[in-house]
Amino acid sequence: MEEMLILVSPRDRPTGTAPKMQVHRQGLRHRAFSIFIFDPHGRLLLQRRAAGKYHSAGLWTNTCCGHPRPGERTPAAARRRLQEEMGLTCDLLEVTAMLYREQVTDQLIEHEYDHLLIGLSTADPQANPEEAQDWQWLTLEALTQQLLMSPERFTVWLRRIFETFGSDTVGRWAETARQHLGDAEPAPASAWHVPPLHCPAPFRIDDALADTVDDLLLPWVARIGIFDGQLDKIRASGFGRFATLCHTDTDDPDRLLLSAQCIAALFAVDDHYCDDERTGSQPRRVGPRLSVALAALEPVHLTAPFHADLVRALERDPVLVALQAYMKRVEAFATPSQVARVRHEVIAMFVTMTAEAAWRTEGIAPALWEYLAQRQTNSFLPCMSLIDVIGGYELPANVYSHPAVRRVTTLAASATIIANDLFSAPKESLAAIGDFNLPGLMIRALNGSPQDAMARSAAIHDQVMRQYEDAERTLLADADPLLARYLKGVKSWVAGSLEWHRHSGRYRV
């Protein structure tokens, strides 16, 4: 089906939609965006359009261009297209807009209300060859000179942007990107900067769908009572975005909501029971609290009057209410076997949470090997156990538990939780927040600096990721379609989790 574009007024008010080629043949005014990605030195990332493009093929232009889809917000469309064309994900900031009309071939006209967005990246692109045949980082001085000497080598809209705004203004965009989007650059002032991590690019970035899931999640969070008075913080955490990034084989908001409810309920356990003393965590009470939480995961059959006492306990604690509500949602989508699997992964995580609480109360710093061993289980495995549930199929229990499949799943879980340790290290270095994370233990064990600990932890992450990739590659060689679908779901989960960690408000101090 041909892509539909949004027709707009001269002030960017939507007036309808039309097929892409009709829009360009008739010169219909439509909504578009142009992205300018700079590096910390102020160089602009240019792409050379692929030879197969329907116009301006082989010409050099700005980093990325595109069109929002009907119903899609422009910033979300820009992030999506940047990843699709150039394999990059970074924060974007709109700086201005430009209305222009230019003939690009004898038959095609670009008539765009063009939103101009900027971003900052230290990573080289992984360009999609169907979109860009080449790329380069170029100083603005060199680009300005080339535009003057050889304008025919560049797209008409890039020339128009420089004619309209001037190279000095584009230079100010680079400075704005450096100042306001500088978390993409290793910041000398931050001892806890996360080094680049080896990981596939996210399979999907759809912030409009993420917002829809969050709009469903927040009333549920408010009704349950977890994170009382913190709804703005929960929206900034982006649990809906987490769900849409990790589970890319469905676009059903109701199914994706299950993933968002999972992470909200389990983070409530982590915050209120285990880690954050500002929200009521007491290490000595972790074991007893999690013991009661087992009754929220699976019905406990007591005789009267003990049953009434248990019901009262389950109803007065919002964390337990959240766990019960989440499990009811799991049961609505999953088979009994899948429900049992989900429950098992949560219970196993509770065991390791209890061990970590004992380390804290006894003042014990575990050995690095001991910490990493328990971190495989105290991980995102409970969330990953929903991969096929949310996808709408069932990986049989004997396949899910097969040692080779389990190796892939647990290596993926270990990689994602080590990434979590890296991104949460700044927050967990604060007082009154649990400090059991890999960089913190690295500092204790090796008497090193935060920078060195972050680098060493990132190296471990990358080693685990490569082990995961090797195990996945071996398993895929003989995988049937159902297992191949699950393995693709695992890879999507790993890629989406890292993308979420990079931008989630949960890890901003």
CORVENZI-V250225 format. One record per residue. RES is the residue in one letter. NEAR is the number of other C-alpha atoms within 8 Angstrom. Layout:
BEGIN
RES/NEAR  RES/NEAR
END
This chain:
BEGIN
M/2  E/5  E/7  M/10  L/15  I/14  L/13  V/14  S/9  P/8  R/6  D/8  R/7  P/8  T/8  G/7  T/9  A/10  P/10  K/10  M/6  Q/8  V/13  H/12  R/10  Q/8  G/11  L/9  R/13  H/12  R/15  A/13  F/15  S/13  I/14  F/13  I/11  F/15  D/12  P/10  H/5  G/12  R/12  L/14  L/14  L/12  Q/14  R/12  R/15  A/13  A/7  G/7  K/9  Y/5  H/7  S/9  A/10  G/9  L/10  W/11  T/12  N/13  T/13  C/13  C/12  G/10  H/11  P/14  R/10  P/8  G/5  E/9  R/8  T/11  P/8  A/12  A/14  A/14  R/13  R/11  R/11  L/14  Q/13  E/8  E/11  M/13  G/12  L/10  T/8  C/9  D/9  L/11  L/8  E/9  V/8  T/7  A/8  M/10  L/9  Y/9  R/9  E/9  Q/8  V/11  T/7  D/5  Q/6  L/12  I/13  E/12  H/13  E/12  Y/17  D/12  H/13  L/13  L/13  I/15  G/14  L/17  S/12  T/8  A/5  D/5  P/7  Q/7  A/12  N/11  P/7  E/7  E/11  A/14  Q/14  D/9  W/10  Q/7  W/8  L/10  T/9  L/11  E/6  A/8  L/9  T/9  Q/8  Q/9  L/11  L/7  M/6  S/8  P/9  E/5  R/8  F/12  T/11  V/8  W/7  L/10  R/11  R/8  I/10  F/10  E/7  T/6  F/9  G/9  S/9  D/7  T/8  V/10  G/10  R/8  W/10  A/12  E/9  T/9  A/14  R/12  Q/7  H/6  L/12  G/10  D/6  A/9  E/9  P/9  A/8  P/5  A/4  S/7  A/7  W/9  H/9  V/10  P/8  P/5  L/7  H/7  C/9  P/7  A/10  P/11  F/9  R/9  I/11  D/12  D/8  A/10  L/11  A/14  D/10  T/10  V/15  D/15  D/8  L/9  L/12  L/11  P/8  W/8  V/12  A/11  R/6  I/9  G/8  I/11  F/10  D/7  G/4  Q/7  L/11  D/6  K/9  I/12  R/10  A/9  S/9  G/13  F/12  G/15  R/15  F/13  A/13  T/15  L/19  C/13  H/15  T/11  D/6  T/9  D/8  D/6  P/9  D/7  R/10  L/16  L/14  L/12  S/12  A/15  Q/10  C/10  I/10  A/10  A/13  L/9  F/8  A/12  V/10  D/10  D/12  H/13  Y/15  C/14  D/11  D/14  E/12  R/7  T/7  G/8  S/14  Q/9  P/12  R/8  R/9  V/14  G/9  P/7  R/9  L/10  S/8  V/8  A/10  L/9  A/10  A/12  L/10  E/7  P/6  V/5  H/5  L/6  T/6  A/6  P/6  F/8  H/10  A/8  D/8  L/8  V/8  R/8  A/8  L/11  E/9  R/7  D/8  P/10  V/11  L/11  V/13  A/11  L/13  Q/10  A/8  Y/12  M/9  K/8  R/9  V/10  E/10  A/6  F/9  A/10  T/8  P/7  S/8  Q/11  V/11  A/8  R/10  V/11  R/11  H/8  E/12  V/10  I/9  A/10  M/12  F/10  V/8  T/12  M/11  T/11  A/8  E/9  A/13  A/10  W/11  R/10  T/9  E/6  G/6  I/7  A/7  P/8  A/7  L/10  W/6  E/8  Y/10  L/9  A/8  Q/9  R/11  Q/12  T/13  N/12  S/12  F/10  L/13  P/12  C/10  M/10  S/11  L/10  I/12  D/12  V/12  I/14  G/10  G/7  Y/7  E/8  L/10  P/6  A/9  N/6  V/9  Y/9  S/8  H/8  P/6  A/8  V/11  R/10  R/10  V/11  T/10  T/11  L/13  A/14  A/14  S/12  A/13  T/13  I/12  I/12  A/12  N/9  D/11  L/14  F/11  S/9  A/13  P/10  K/10  E/12  S/9  L/7  A/5  A/7  I/12  G/9  D/8  F/8  N/10  L/13  P/14  G/13  L/12  M/14  I/12  R/8  A/8  L/6  N/7  G/9  S/7  P/11  Q/9  D/8  A/13  M/14  A/10  R/10  S/13  A/15  A/8  I/8  H/13  D/12  Q/8  V/12  M/13  R/8  Q/9  Y/12  E/8  D/8  A/11  E/10  R/8  T/8  L/10  L/9  A/6  D/6  A/9  D/6  P/6  L/8  L/10  A/10  R/8  Y/11  L/10  K/8  G/14  V/12  K/10  S/14  W/12  V/15  A/15  G/16  S/12  L/11  E/12  W/12  H/11  R/7  H/7  S/11  G/9  R/8  Y/10  R/6  V/4
END
